Amino acid sequence: MRLRSRRGAVPARARLTGGITPGTVFMPFHFAEAAANLLTHAALDPVAKIPEYKVCAVAVEPAEVTSAACEEPQ
């Protein structure tokens, strides 16, 4: 699958679960290989002076299926 925002698009792997609110997407942003920060806004919070990494509207799109995409994460 691919996640797309107004700022960019990144390939991603999905795991569907009933443990989060419908319409919610979670993607870790602590790791460079996750590329989540490519989707978020670069503006800083005026008080805390930190980027807004936790709120971003995205579209979930199908992507080409490759053999690597079908492997279970380790």
Distance bins in CASP14 RR format, pairs under 12 A and 6 or more apart:
PFRMAT RR
TARGET T0000
AUTHOR 0000-0000-0000
RMODE 2
METHOD distances of the structure
MODEL  1
1 9 0 0 0 0 0 1 0 0 0 0 0
1 10 0 0 0 0 1 0 0 0 0 0 0
1 11 1 0 0 1 0 0 0 0 0 0 0
1 12 1 0 1 0 0 0 0 0 0 0 0
1 13 1 0 0 1 0 0 0 0 0 0 0
1 14 1 0 1 0 0 0 0 0 0 0 0
1 15 0 0 0 0 0 1 0 0 0 0 0
1 16 0 0 0 0 0 1 0 0 0 0 0
1 25 0 0 0 0 0 1 0 0 0 0 0
1 27 0 0 0 0 0 1 0 0 0 0 0
1 58 0 0 0 0 0 1 0 0 0 0 0
1 59 0 0 0 0 0 1 0 0 0 0 0
1 60 1 0 0 1 0 0 0 0 0 0 0
1 61 1 0 0 1 0 0 0 0 0 0 0
1 62 1 0 0 1 0 0 0 0 0 0 0
1 63 1 0 1 0 0 0 0 0 0 0 0
1 64 0 0 0 0 0 1 0 0 0 0 0
1 65 0 0 0 0 1 0 0 0 0 0 0
1 69 0 0 0 0 1 0 0 0 0 0 0
2 8 0 0 0 0 1 0 0 0 0 0 0
2 9 1 0 1 0 0 0 0 0 0 0 0
2 10 1 0 0 1 0 0 0 0 0 0 0
2 11 1 0 1 0 0 0 0 0 0 0 0
2 12 1 0 0 1 0 0 0 0 0 0 0
2 13 0 0 0 0 0 1 0 0 0 0 0
2 14 0 0 0 0 0 1 0 0 0 0 0
2 25 0 0 0 0 0 1 0 0 0 0 0
2 27 0 0 0 0 0 1 0 0 0 0 0
2 35 0 0 0 0 0 1 0 0 0 0 0
2 38 0 0 0 0 0 1 0 0 0 0 0
2 39 0 0 0 0 0 1 0 0 0 0 0
2 58 0 0 0 0 1 0 0 0 0 0 0
2 59 0 0 0 0 1 0 0 0 0 0 0
2 60 1 0 0 1 0 0 0 0 0 0 0
2 61 1 0 1 0 0 0 0 0 0 0 0
2 62 1 0 0 1 0 0 0 0 0 0 0
2 63 1 0 1 0 0 0 0 0 0 0 0
2 64 0 0 0 0 1 0 0 0 0 0 0
2 65 0 0 0 0 0 1 0 0 0 0 0
2 69 0 0 0 0 0 1 0 0 0 0 0
3 9 1 0 0 1 0 0 0 0 0 0 0
3 10 1 0 1 0 0 0 0 0 0 0 0
3 11 0 0 0 0 1 0 0 0 0 0 0
3 12 1 0 1 0 0 0 0 0 0 0 0
3 13 0 0 0 0 0 1 0 0 0 0 0
3 14 0 0 0 0 1 0 0 0 0 0 0
3 25 1 0 0 1 0 0 0 0 0 0 0
3 26 0 0 0 0 0 1 0 0 0 0 0
3 27 1 0 0 1 0 0 0 0 0 0 0
3 34 0 0 0 0 0 1 0 0 0 0 0
3 35 0 0 0 0 1 0 0 0 0 0 0
3 36 0 0 0 0 1 0 0 0 0 0 0
3 38 0 0 0 0 1 0 0 0 0 0 0
3 39 1 0 0 1 0 0 0 0 0 0 0
3 40 0 0 0 0 0 1 0 0 0 0 0
3 56 0 0 0 0 1 0 0 0 0 0 0
3 57 0 0 0 0 0 1 0 0 0 0 0
3 58 1 0 1 0 0 0 0 0 0 0 0
3 59 1 0 0 1 0 0 0 0 0 0 0
3 60 1 0 0 1 0 0 0 0 0 0 0
3 61 1 0 0 1 0 0 0 0 0 0 0
3 62 0 0 0 0 0 1 0 0 0 0 0
3 63 0 0 0 0 1 0 0 0 0 0 0
4 10 0 0 0 0 1 0 0 0 0 0 0
4 11 0 0 0 0 0 1 0 0 0 0 0
4 12 0 0 0 0 0 1 0 0 0 0 0
4 25 0 0 0 0 0 1 0 0 0 0 0
4 38 0 0 0 0 0 1 0 0 0 0 0
4 39 1 0 0 1 0 0 0 0 0 0 0
4 56 0 0 0 0 0 1 0 0 0 0 0
4 57 0 0 0 0 1 0 0 0 0 0 0
4 58 1 0 0 1 0 0 0 0 0 0 0
4 59 1 0 1 0 0 0 0 0 0 0 0
4 60 0 0 0 0 1 0 0 0 0 0 0
4 61 1 0 1 0 0 0 0 0 0 0 0
4 62 0 0 0 0 0 1 0 0 0 0 0
4 63 0 0 0 0 0 1 0 0 0 0 0
5 25 0 0 0 0 0 1 0 0 0 0 0
5 27 0 0 0 0 0 1 0 0 0 0 0
5 35 0 0 0 0 0 1 0 0 0 0 0
5 36 0 0 0 0 1 0 0 0 0 0 0
5 37 0 0 0 0 0 1 0 0 0 0 0
5 38 0 0 0 0 1 0 0 0 0 0 0
5 39 1 0 1 0 0 0 0 0 0 0 0
5 40 1 0 0 1 0 0 0 0 0 0 0
5 41 0 0 0 0 1 0 0 0 0 0 0
5 55 0 0 0 0 0 1 0 0 0 0 0
5 56 1 0 1 0 0 0 0 0 0 0 0
5 57 1 0 0 1 0 0 0 0 0 0 0
5 58 1 0 1 0 0 0 0 0 0 0 0
5 59 1 0 0 1 0 0 0 0 0 0 0
5 60 0 0 0 0 0 1 0 0 0 0 0
5 61 0 0 0 0 0 1 0 0 0 0 0
6 38 0 0 0 0 0 1 0 0 0 0 0
6 39 0 0 0 0 1 0 0 0 0 0 0
6 40 0 0 0 0 0 1 0 0 0 0 0
6 41 0 0 0 0 1 0 0 0 0 0 0
6 56 0 0 0 0 1 0 0 0 0 0 0
6 57 1 0 0 1 0 0 0 0 0 0 0
6 58 0 0 0 0 1 0 0 0 0 0 0
6 59 0 0 0 0 1 0 0 0 0 0 0
7 35 0 0 0 0 0 1 0 0 0 0 0
7 36 0 0 0 0 0 1 0 0 0 0 0
7 37 0 0 0 0 1 0 0 0 0 0 0
7 38 1 0 0 1 0 0 0 0 0 0 0
7 39 1 0 1 0 0 0 0 0 0 0 0
7 40 1 0 0 1 0 0 0 0 0 0 0
7 41 1 0 0 1 0 0 0 0 0 0 0
7 42 0 0 0 0 1 0 0 0 0 0 0
7 43 0 0 0 0 0 1 0 0 0 0 0
7 52 0 0 0 0 0 1 0 0 0 0 0
7 56 0 0 0 0 1 0 0 0 0 0 0
7 57 0 0 0 0 0 1 0 0 0 0 0
7 58 0 0 0 0 1 0 0 0 0 0 0
8 35 0 0 0 0 1 0 0 0 0 0 0
8 36 0 0 0 0 0 1 0 0 0 0 0
8 37 0 0 0 0 0 1 0 0 0 0 0
8 38 1 0 1 0 0 0 0 0 0 0 0
8 39 1 0 1 0 0 0 0 0 0 0 0
8 40 0 0 0 0 1 0 0 0 0 0 0
8 41 0 0 0 0 0 1 0 0 0 0 0
8 42 0 0 0 0 0 1 0 0 0 0 0
8 56 0 0 0 0 0 1 0 0 0 0 0
8 57 0 0 0 0 0 1 0 0 0 0 0
8 58 0 0 0 0 1 0 0 0 0 0 0
8 59 0 0 0 0 0 1 0 0 0 0 0
8 61 0 0 0 0 0 1 0 0 0 0 0
9 35 0 0 0 0 1 0 0 0 0 0 0
9 36 0 0 0 0 0 1 0 0 0 0 0
9 38 0 0 0 0 1 0 0 0 0 0 0
9 39 1 0 0 1 0 0 0 0 0 0 0
9 58 0 0 0 0 1 0 0 0 0 0 0
9 59 0 0 0 0 1 0 0 0 0 0 0
9 60 0 0 0 0 0 1 0 0 0 0 0
9 61 1 0 0 1 0 0 0 0 0 0 0
9 63 0 0 0 0 1 0 0 0 0 0 0
10 25 0 0 0 0 0 1 0 0 0 0 0
10 27 0 0 0 0 1 0 0 0 0 0 0
10 29 0 0 0 0 0 1 0 0 0 0 0
10 32 0 0 0 0 0 1 0 0 0 0 0
10 33 0 0 0 0 0 1 0 0 0 0 0
10 34 0 0 0 0 1 0 0 0 0 0 0
10 35 1 0 1 0 0 0 0 0 0 0 0
10 36 1 0 0 1 0 0 0 0 0 0 0
10 37 0 0 0 0 1 0 0 0 0 0 0
10 38 1 0 1 0 0 0 0 0 0 0 0
10 39 1 0 0 1 0 0 0 0 0 0 0
10 40 0 0 0 0 0 1 0 0 0 0 0
10 56 0 0 0 0 0 1 0 0 0 0 0
10 58 0 0 0 0 1 0 0 0 0 0 0
10 59 0 0 0 0 0 1 0 0 0 0 0
10 60 0 0 0 0 0 1 0 0 0 0 0
10 61 0 0 0 0 0 1 0 0 0 0 0
10 63 0 0 0 0 0 1 0 0 0 0 0
11 27 0 0 0 0 0 1 0 0 0 0 0
11 33 0 0 0 0 0 1 0 0 0 0 0
11 34 0 0 0 0 0 1 0 0 0 0 0
11 35 0 0 0 0 1 0 0 0 0 0 0
11 36 0 0 0 0 0 1 0 0 0 0 0
11 38 0 0 0 0 0 1 0 0 0 0 0
11 39 0 0 0 0 0 1 0 0 0 0 0
11 60 0 0 0 0 0 1 0 0 0 0 0
11 61 0 0 0 0 1 0 0 0 0 0 0
11 62 0 0 0 0 0 1 0 0 0 0 0
11 63 1 0 1 0 0 0 0 0 0 0 0
11 64 0 0 0 0 1 0 0 0 0 0 0
11 65 0 0 0 0 0 1 0 0 0 0 0
11 66 0 0 0 0 1 0 0 0 0 0 0
11 68 0 0 0 0 0 1 0 0 0 0 0
11 69 0 0 0 0 1 0 0 0 0 0 0
12 25 0 0 0 0 1 0 0 0 0 0 0
12 26 0 0 0 0 0 1 0 0 0 0 0
12 27 1 0 0 1 0 0 0 0 0 0 0
12 28 0 0 0 0 0 1 0 0 0 0 0
12 33 0 0 0 0 0 1 0 0 0 0 0
12 34 0 0 0 0 1 0 0 0 0 0 0
12 35 0 0 0 0 1 0 0 0 0 0 0
12 36 0 0 0 0 1 0 0 0 0 0 0
12 38 0 0 0 0 0 1 0 0 0 0 0
12 39 0 0 0 0 1 0 0 0 0 0 0
12 58 0 0 0 0 1 0 0 0 0 0 0
12 59 0 0 0 0 0 1 0 0 0 0 0
12 60 0 0 0 0 1 0 0 0 0 0 0
12 61 0 0 0 0 1 0 0 0 0 0 0
12 62 0 0 0 0 0 1 0 0 0 0 0
12 63 0 0 0 0 1 0 0 0 0 0 0
12 69 0 0 0 0 1 0 0 0 0 0 0
12 73 0 0 0 0 0 1 0 0 0 0 0
13 27 0 0 0 0 1 0 0 0 0 0 0
13 28 0 0 0 0 0 1 0 0 0 0 0
13 33 0 0 0 0 0 1 0 0 0 0 0
13 34 0 0 0 0 0 1 0 0 0 0 0
13 60 0 0 0 0 0 1 0 0 0 0 0
13 63 0 0 0 0 1 0 0 0 0 0 0
13 65 0 0 0 0 0 1 0 0 0 0 0
13 66 0 0 0 0 0 1 0 0 0 0 0
13 68 0 0 0 0 1 0 0 0 0 0 0
13 69 1 0 0 1 0 0 0 0 0 0 0
13 70 0 0 0 0 1 0 0 0 0 0 0
13 71 0 0 0 0 1 0 0 0 0 0 0
13 72 0 0 0 0 1 0 0 0 0 0 0
13 73 1 0 0 1 0 0 0 0 0 0 0
13 74 0 0 0 0 0 1 0 0 0 0 0
14 25 0 0 0 0 1 0 0 0 0 0 0
14 26 0 0 0 0 0 1 0 0 0 0 0
14 27 0 0 0 0 0 1 0 0 0 0 0
14 60 1 0 0 1 0 0 0 0 0 0 0
14 61 0 0 0 0 0 1 0 0 0 0 0
14 62 0 0 0 0 0 1 0 0 0 0 0
14 63 0 0 0 0 0 1 0 0 0 0 0
14 65 0 0 0 0 0 1 0 0 0 0 0
14 69 0 0 0 0 0 1 0 0 0 0 0
14 73 0 0 0 0 0 1 0 0 0 0 0
15 25 0 0 0 0 0 1 0 0 0 0 0
15 26 0 0 0 0 1 0 0 0 0 0 0
15 27 0 0 0 0 0 1 0 0 0 0 0
15 72 0 0 0 0 0 1 0 0 0 0 0
15 73 0 0 0 0 1 0 0 0 0 0 0
16 22 0 0 0 0 0 1 0 0 0 0 0
16 23 0 0 0 0 0 1 0 0 0 0 0
16 24 0 0 0 0 0 1 0 0 0 0 0
16 25 0 0 0 0 0 1 0 0 0 0 0
16 26 0 0 0 0 0 1 0 0 0 0 0
16 60 0 0 0 0 0 1 0 0 0 0 0
17 24 0 0 0 0 0 1 0 0 0 0 0
17 25 0 0 0 0 0 1 0 0 0 0 0
17 26 0 0 0 0 1 0 0 0 0 0 0
18 24 0 0 0 0 0 1 0 0 0 0 0
18 26 0 0 0 0 0 1 0 0 0 0 0
19 26 0 0 0 0 0 1 0 0 0 0 0
20 26 1 0 0 1 0 0 0 0 0 0 0
20 27 0 0 0 0 0 1 0 0 0 0 0
23 57 0 0 0 0 0 1 0 0 0 0 0
23 58 0 0 0 0 0 1 0 0 0 0 0
23 59 0 0 0 0 0 1 0 0 0 0 0
23 60 0 0 0 0 1 0 0 0 0 0 0
24 54 0 0 0 0 0 1 0 0 0 0 0
24 55 0 0 0 0 0 1 0 0 0 0 0
24 56 0 0 0 0 0 1 0 0 0 0 0
24 57 0 0 0 0 0 1 0 0 0 0 0
24 58 0 0 0 0 0 1 0 0 0 0 0
24 60 0 0 0 0 0 1 0 0 0 0 0
25 36 0 0 0 0 1 0 0 0 0 0 0
25 39 0 0 0 0 1 0 0 0 0 0 0
25 54 0 0 0 0 0 1 0 0 0 0 0
25 55 0 0 0 0 0 1 0 0 0 0 0
25 56 0 0 0 0 1 0 0 0 0 0 0
25 57 0 0 0 0 1 0 0 0 0 0 0
25 58 1 0 1 0 0 0 0 0 0 0 0
25 59 0 0 0 0 1 0 0 0 0 0 0
25 60 1 0 0 1 0 0 0 0 0 0 0
25 61 0 0 0 0 0 1 0 0 0 0 0
26 34 0 0 0 0 0 1 0 0 0 0 0
26 36 0 0 0 0 1 0 0 0 0 0 0
26 53 0 0 0 0 0 1 0 0 0 0 0
26 54 0 0 0 0 1 0 0 0 0 0 0
26 56 0 0 0 0 0 1 0 0 0 0 0
26 58 0 0 0 0 0 1 0 0 0 0 0
26 60 0 0 0 0 0 1 0 0 0 0 0
27 33 0 0 0 0 0 1 0 0 0 0 0
27 34 1 0 0 1 0 0 0 0 0 0 0
27 35 0 0 0 0 1 0 0 0 0 0 0
27 36 1 0 1 0 0 0 0 0 0 0 0
27 37 0 0 0 0 1 0 0 0 0 0 0
27 38 0 0 0 0 0 1 0 0 0 0 0
27 39 1 0 0 1 0 0 0 0 0 0 0
27 40 0 0 0 0 1 0 0 0 0 0 0
27 53 0 0 0 0 1 0 0 0 0 0 0
27 54 0 0 0 0 0 1 0 0 0 0 0
27 56 0 0 0 0 1 0 0 0 0 0 0
27 58 0 0 0 0 1 0 0 0 0 0 0
27 60 0 0 0 0 0 1 0 0 0 0 0
28 34 1 0 1 0 0 0 0 0 0 0 0
28 35 0 0 0 0 0 1 0 0 0 0 0
28 36 1 0 0 1 0 0 0 0 0 0 0
28 37 0 0 0 0 0 1 0 0 0 0 0
28 53 0 0 0 0 0 1 0 0 0 0 0
28 54 0 0 0 0 0 1 0 0 0 0 0
28 73 0 0 0 0 0 1 0 0 0 0 0
29 35 0 0 0 0 1 0 0 0 0 0 0
29 36 1 0 1 0 0 0 0 0 0 0 0
29 37 1 0 1 0 0 0 0 0 0 0 0
29 38 0 0 0 0 1 0 0 0 0 0 0
29 39 0 0 0 0 1 0 0 0 0 0 0
29 40 1 0 0 1 0 0 0 0 0 0 0
29 50 0 0 0 0 0 1 0 0 0 0 0
29 51 0 0 0 0 1 0 0 0 0 0 0
29 52 0 0 0 0 0 1 0 0 0 0 0
29 53 1 0 1 0 0 0 0 0 0 0 0
29 54 0 0 0 0 1 0 0 0 0 0 0
29 55 0 0 0 0 0 1 0 0 0 0 0
29 56 0 0 0 0 1 0 0 0 0 0 0
30 36 0 0 0 0 1 0 0 0 0 0 0
30 37 0 0 0 0 1 0 0 0 0 0 0
30 53 0 0 0 0 1 0 0 0 0 0 0
31 37 0 0 0 0 1 0 0 0 0 0 0
32 38 0 0 0 0 0 1 0 0 0 0 0
33 73 0 0 0 0 0 1 0 0 0 0 0
34 40 0 0 0 0 0 1 0 0 0 0 0
34 53 0 0 0 0 0 1 0 0 0 0 0
36 51 0 0 0 0 0 1 0 0 0 0 0
36 53 1 0 0 1 0 0 0 0 0 0 0
36 54 0 0 0 0 0 1 0 0 0 0 0
36 55 0 0 0 0 0 1 0 0 0 0 0
36 56 0 0 0 0 1 0 0 0 0 0 0
36 58 0 0 0 0 1 0 0 0 0 0 0
37 51 1 0 0 1 0 0 0 0 0 0 0
37 52 0 0 0 0 0 1 0 0 0 0 0
37 53 1 0 0 1 0 0 0 0 0 0 0
37 54 0 0 0 0 0 1 0 0 0 0 0
37 56 0 0 0 0 1 0 0 0 0 0 0
38 53 0 0 0 0 0 1 0 0 0 0 0
38 56 0 0 0 0 0 1 0 0 0 0 0
38 58 0 0 0 0 0 1 0 0 0 0 0
39 51 0 0 0 0 0 1 0 0 0 0 0
39 52 0 0 0 0 0 1 0 0 0 0 0
39 53 0 0 0 0 1 0 0 0 0 0 0
39 54 0 0 0 0 0 1 0 0 0 0 0
39 55 0 0 0 0 0 1 0 0 0 0 0
39 56 1 0 1 0 0 0 0 0 0 0 0
39 57 0 0 0 0 1 0 0 0 0 0 0
39 58 1 0 0 1 0 0 0 0 0 0 0
39 59 0 0 0 0 0 1 0 0 0 0 0
39 60 0 0 0 0 0 1 0 0 0 0 0
40 50 0 0 0 0 0 1 0 0 0 0 0
40 51 1 0 0 1 0 0 0 0 0 0 0
40 52 1 0 0 1 0 0 0 0 0 0 0
40 53 1 0 1 0 0 0 0 0 0 0 0
40 54 0 0 0 0 1 0 0 0 0 0 0
40 55 0 0 0 0 1 0 0 0 0 0 0
40 56 1 0 1 0 0 0 0 0 0 0 0
40 57 0 0 0 0 0 1 0 0 0 0 0
40 58 0 0 0 0 1 0 0 0 0 0 0
41 50 0 0 0 0 0 1 0 0 0 0 0
41 51 1 0 0 1 0 0 0 0 0 0 0
41 52 1 0 1 0 0 0 0 0 0 0 0
41 53 0 0 0 0 1 0 0 0 0 0 0
41 54 0 0 0 0 0 1 0 0 0 0 0
41 55 0 0 0 0 1 0 0 0 0 0 0
41 56 1 0 0 1 0 0 0 0 0 0 0
41 57 0 0 0 0 0 1 0 0 0 0 0
42 50 0 0 0 0 0 1 0 0 0 0 0
42 51 1 0 0 1 0 0 0 0 0 0 0
42 52 0 0 0 0 1 0 0 0 0 0 0
42 53 0 0 0 0 0 1 0 0 0 0 0
42 56 0 0 0 0 0 1 0 0 0 0 0
43 49 0 0 0 0 0 1 0 0 0 0 0
43 50 0 0 0 0 0 1 0 0 0 0 0
43 51 1 0 0 1 0 0 0 0 0 0 0
43 52 1 0 0 1 0 0 0 0 0 0 0
43 53 0 0 0 0 0 1 0 0 0 0 0
43 55 0 0 0 0 0 1 0 0 0 0 0
43 56 0 0 0 0 0 1 0 0 0 0 0
44 50 1 0 0 1 0 0 0 0 0 0 0
44 51 1 0 0 1 0 0 0 0 0 0 0
44 52 1 0 0 1 0 0 0 0 0 0 0
44 53 0 0 0 0 0 1 0 0 0 0 0
45 51 1 0 0 1 0 0 0 0 0 0 0
45 52 1 0 0 1 0 0 0 0 0 0 0
45 53 0 0 0 0 0 1 0 0 0 0 0
45 54 0 0 0 0 0 1 0 0 0 0 0
45 55 0 0 0 0 0 1 0 0 0 0 0
46 52 0 0 0 0 0 1 0 0 0 0 0
48 54 0 0 0 0 0 1 0 0 0 0 0
62 69 0 0 0 0 0 1 0 0 0 0 0
63 69 1 0 0 1 0 0 0 0 0 0 0
64 70 0 0 0 0 0 1 0 0 0 0 0
65 71 0 0 0 0 0 1 0 0 0 0 0
END
